[in-house]
């Protein structure tokens, strides 16, 4: 079964493991936001909502895909921009960040030395 949560900023999709031991998440996020998350060692989803990060479990894989550099703007990237694994720590709500935005986050160990990989054009896909 595939579950998806979507809003205008990010898409998260659970990709089931055929063996059933691990899960892998695909996050569609601007490259600027991915770089911030990698620097902080965190992931957040859907405007900082709690439910998506609560569904992630320790050992789950996380792949970031970035369509653009910025949110709804910026240069086209269309690349996989980060790989990580969810750490064995519970989700938490971040401290106030210059206003009332307190996103829920999950700790992530991101792979180092990874380079961006542009997505391949599929047959019949004009994007």
N, C-alpha and C positions, 0 to 999 in steps of 0.2 A: 504494500500500500504506500502511496505517496501522499504526503501532506504538504500543503502550501499555505503560507501566510503572506499577504501582499498589501502594500500600500504604494503611494506614489514615489517613495524614496528608496525602498529596498525590497527585495524578494528573497525569501528563505525557503528552501525546499529540502525536505528530508529524502535522502536517497537510501533505500534499504540495502543492507548487506545480505547477499544471497545465503550466507552461512548463518546469519542472525546474531553474530557476536559484536559487531560494531555498526555504528551508523555514521553517515557522512552528510554534512550540511553544505548546500550551495548558497552563498550569499551574493546578491547582486547589489553592489555598493560603489559609489564613486571612488576613484583612485585616491583622491585627497583624504576621504574618510578612512579608507583602508590603511593608508600610511599612518594616520593618527592612531588607529587601533593597534597596529603592529608596534608602534613606538611605546604605547601604554601597556601592551600585552593583554588587550581586552577585545571582546566582541559585544556589540549591542545591536538590537534589531527594531525595525518598525517604530521609529521615533522614540526609542528607549523603552518600549513596552516590556512588561515582565514575562508574559506567557512564552514568547519564542525562546528566550534564554533559559527559562525554567525547564523547557523540554530537552535541552541539550544535556548530555550526560558525560561524566569523565571518560576520556578515551575516544569520544566521538571525533571524527575528522571534520575539518572546516576548510572549504575552498572559497576564495573570494574571486568574483568576476566583476570587472569594472567596465561599463559601457563608455564612460566619459571621465574626464579628470575631475569635474565638479558635479554637484548635484543639479541635475537638469540643465547643465550648461558646461562650457569648457570644450577642450579638444576631445575628439573621438579617441578612445583607447581600445575598446573591444578586445580585452585580454584578461587572462587569469592573473591576478596580481598578488595573491598571498595564499599560503598553505599553513594550516595549524592544527593543533589538537587541543580539545577542551581539557582543562586541568581539573584535578580533584578538589575543587573548592565550590561552595554554593554560589548562586547568583546573589548579587548585592545591588543596592541602589546607591549611585554615586552622590557625592556631596553637591550642594548647590553650586552651579557654574554661572555666575553673573546673571542671576534672574531666578526663575522658578523651574528651570529644566533640571530634573534629577533622573537621568536614564538608568535603567536596570542593565547590568553588565555581567559578563561571564569571563573568567580568567582563561587565557589561551596561550599556549606555547607555540609561537610561530617558528616555522623553519627558517634558518638563516641561509644565505647564499643562494636563494631562489631568484630566478629571473622571470620577468613577465613573459607569458606565452600568449601570443595572439590566437584568437579562436579561428578555427578553420571554417571556410565557407562550405556549407553542405550543398549537394546537388539540388537544384531547383530553388535555392534560397538566394534572393537578390540582396540581402542585407550585408 
